[in-house]
Amino acid sequence: MSDMNRYSPGLPAETAMGLLPDHYIEQTRSGRIRSRIKIEGVGGQTLAEVKKAVSQGARFILFRVSMFLVFYYFTHTSSVFFRHADGSAQAGKKQVLFIVVSLALIAAAAVFFIWGVNAIGLLDPGKDFFYNAVILLLLGLGAYFPIASLVINLRGGEDVTANIVKYFELIEDYRKNNTAGNNRAENSTNNQTN
């Protein structure tokens, strides 16, 4: 399967003018949309302008919050933000929001961990060791994922620059190939009428 089939073939109108789209779409192999993430800060820019900014230190970042409930892992990501080399981006409020949510999930995980340790009677030697170990593992995972998200968010977000630039390059190639194909079709139609 080609990379372009994996990403959005239904390109927005601005890509026909050489401008970059304001969203990132990834599809499954069956063509269903797996995720659609808004990209903030690239409006009205071309691929060359973005690549130049990236070479000067700009980055695409996102923030995440995760939790683990028994056997269900949940993660939510923010929009992708284009942070320039000088650090300017509209990401400040989102970063604080994701940090606060991660802290709340860590507090909830700590409460459940303490409750779980007391509920299973960890210090009671009459309890089944395997059962206690599984419960402690699940309670520990409940605390691990929000802590990992908090660390990522405190470090300034997750750097997804390589993925986004590759996505933009694929869109640019797709646009150029379709534009070239349309021009060839128009030229052959014009030659047939002459």
C-alpha positions as CSV (number, residue, x, y, z in Angstrom):
1,M,0.0,0.0,0.0
2,S,1.4,3.4,-0.9
3,D,1.9,6.0,1.7
4,M,-0.6,8.4,0.0
5,N,-3.4,5.8,0.4
6,R,-2.7,5.8,4.1
7,Y,-3.2,9.6,4.3
8,S,-6.0,11.8,3.1
9,P,-6.6,11.8,-0.6
10,G,-9.4,14.2,-0.3
11,L,-7.2,17.3,0.0
12,P,-8.6,20.7,1.0
13,A,-8.8,23.5,-1.5
14,E,-5.8,25.4,-0.2
15,T,-3.5,22.6,-1.2
16,A,-4.3,23.2,-4.9
17,M,-2.8,26.7,-4.4
18,G,0.4,25.2,-2.9
19,L,-0.6,26.0,0.7
20,L,-0.5,23.5,3.5
21,P,-3.7,22.0,5.0
22,D,-4.7,22.8,8.5
23,H,-5.4,19.2,9.6
24,Y,-3.7,15.8,9.6
25,I,-5.8,12.8,8.6
26,E,-4.7,9.2,8.9
27,Q,-6.7,6.4,7.5
28,T,-6.8,2.7,8.2
29,R,-6.1,0.2,5.5
30,S,-9.8,-0.2,4.8
31,G,-10.0,3.6,4.1
32,R,-11.8,4.5,7.4
33,I,-10.5,7.7,9.1
34,R,-8.5,6.7,12.1
35,S,-7.7,10.1,13.4
36,R,-8.1,13.7,12.4
37,I,-5.9,16.2,14.2
38,K,-6.0,19.9,13.7
39,I,-2.7,21.6,12.9
40,E,-2.5,25.1,14.2
41,G,0.0,27.7,13.1
42,V,0.7,26.8,9.5
43,G,-2.2,28.6,7.8
44,G,-1.2,30.3,4.6
45,Q,2.3,28.8,4.5
46,T,4.0,26.7,1.8
47,L,6.0,23.6,2.4
48,A,9.2,25.5,1.6
49,E,8.5,28.1,4.3
50,V,7.7,25.4,6.9
51,K,10.8,23.4,6.0
52,K,12.9,26.6,6.4
53,A,11.4,27.3,9.8
54,V,12.0,23.7,10.9
55,S,15.6,23.9,9.8
56,Q,15.9,27.0,12.0
57,G,14.5,25.2,15.0
58,A,10.7,25.3,14.7
59,R,8.9,22.2,15.8
60,F,5.4,20.6,15.6
61,I,4.3,19.6,19.1
62,L,1.2,18.1,20.7
63,F,0.1,17.4,24.2
64,R,-1.4,14.2,25.5
65,V,-3.4,12.9,28.5
66,S,-3.6,9.1,29.2
67,M,-5.3,6.8,31.7
68,F,-5.6,3.1,32.2
69,L,-8.8,1.6,33.6
70,V,-8.4,-2.1,34.4
71,F,-7.8,-3.4,30.8
72,Y,-8.7,-0.2,28.9
73,Y,-6.1,2.3,27.8
74,F,-7.3,5.7,26.9
75,T,-5.3,8.5,25.4
76,H,-6.4,12.0,24.1
77,T,-4.2,14.3,22.2
78,S,-4.4,18.0,21.6
79,S,-4.2,19.7,18.3
80,V,-0.7,19.9,16.7
81,F,0.9,23.2,17.3
82,F,3.6,24.8,15.1
83,R,6.1,26.2,17.7
84,H,8.6,28.6,16.1
85,A,12.3,28.6,17.1
86,D,11.6,31.6,19.4
87,G,9.1,29.5,21.3
88,S,6.0,31.3,20.1
89,A,2.9,29.2,19.6
90,Q,-0.7,29.2,20.6
91,A,0.0,26.1,22.8
92,G,0.3,27.8,26.2
93,K,-3.3,27.4,27.4
94,K,-3.5,23.9,26.0
95,Q,-0.3,22.9,27.7
96,V,-1.6,24.1,31.1
97,L,-4.9,22.4,30.5
98,F,-3.3,19.0,29.7
99,I,-1.0,19.4,32.7
100,V,-3.9,20.0,35.0
101,V,-5.9,17.0,33.6
102,S,-2.8,14.8,34.0
103,L,-2.4,15.9,37.6
104,A,-6.0,15.2,38.3
105,L,-5.7,11.7,36.8
106,I,-2.5,11.1,38.9
107,A,-4.4,12.1,42.0
108,A,-7.3,9.8,41.1
109,A,-4.9,6.9,40.4
110,A,-3.2,7.5,43.8
111,V,-6.5,7.4,45.6
112,F,-7.5,4.1,43.8
113,F,-4.0,2.7,44.5
114,I,-4.3,3.4,48.2
115,W,-7.9,2.1,48.3
116,G,-6.8,-1.0,46.3
117,V,-3.9,-1.8,48.6
118,N,-6.2,-1.5,51.6
119,A,-9.1,-3.4,49.9
120,I,-7.0,-6.4,49.0
121,G,-5.3,-6.4,52.4
122,L,-1.8,-6.5,51.0
123,L,-0.3,-7.2,54.4
124,D,-2.6,-10.1,55.1
125,P,-0.5,-13.3,54.5
126,G,-3.7,-15.4,54.1
127,K,-4.5,-13.7,50.7
128,D,-3.5,-15.3,47.4
129,F,-0.2,-13.8,46.2
130,F,-1.0,-14.0,42.5
131,Y,-4.3,-12.2,43.0
132,N,-2.5,-9.5,45.0
133,A,0.3,-9.1,42.4
134,V,-2.2,-8.7,39.5
135,I,-4.2,-6.1,41.4
136,L,-1.1,-4.2,42.3
137,L,0.1,-4.3,38.7
138,L,-3.2,-2.9,37.4
139,L,-3.2,-0.2,40.1
140,G,0.4,0.7,39.2
141,L,-0.4,0.9,35.5
142,G,-3.2,3.3,36.4
143,A,-0.7,5.7,37.9
144,Y,2.1,5.1,35.2
145,F,0.2,6.4,32.1
146,P,-0.9,9.8,33.6
147,I,2.6,10.3,35.0
148,A,4.2,9.6,31.6
149,S,1.8,12.1,30.0
150,L,2.6,14.7,32.6
151,V,6.3,14.3,32.0
152,I,5.8,14.7,28.2
153,N,3.6,17.8,28.7
154,L,6.0,19.4,31.2
155,R,8.9,19.0,28.7
156,G,6.9,21.1,26.2
157,G,4.9,18.4,24.5
158,E,5.6,15.5,22.2
159,D,7.7,16.4,19.1
160,V,5.9,15.1,16.0
161,T,7.8,17.3,13.5
162,A,9.1,14.4,11.4
163,N,5.6,12.9,10.9
164,I,3.9,16.2,10.0
165,V,6.7,17.2,7.6
166,K,6.4,13.8,5.9
167,Y,2.7,14.2,5.7
168,F,3.1,17.7,4.1
169,E,5.6,16.2,1.6
170,L,3.2,13.5,0.6
171,I,0.4,16.0,0.1
172,E,2.8,18.2,-2.0
173,D,3.8,15.2,-4.1
174,Y,0.2,14.2,-4.5
175,R,-0.8,17.7,-5.5
176,K,2.1,18.0,-8.0
177,N,1.3,14.6,-9.6
178,N,-2.4,15.4,-10.0
179,T,-1.7,18.8,-11.3
180,A,0.8,17.4,-13.8
181,G,-1.7,14.7,-14.8
182,N,-4.5,17.2,-15.3
183,N,-2.3,19.4,-17.4
184,R,-1.3,16.5,-19.6
185,A,-5.0,15.5,-20.0
186,E,-5.9,19.1,-21.0
187,N,-3.0,19.3,-23.4
188,S,-4.0,16.0,-25.1
189,T,-7.6,17.2,-25.3
190,N,-6.5,20.4,-26.9
191,N,-4.2,18.6,-29.4
192,Q,-7.1,16.3,-30.4
193,T,-9.4,19.3,-31.1
194,N,-6.7,21.1,-33.2
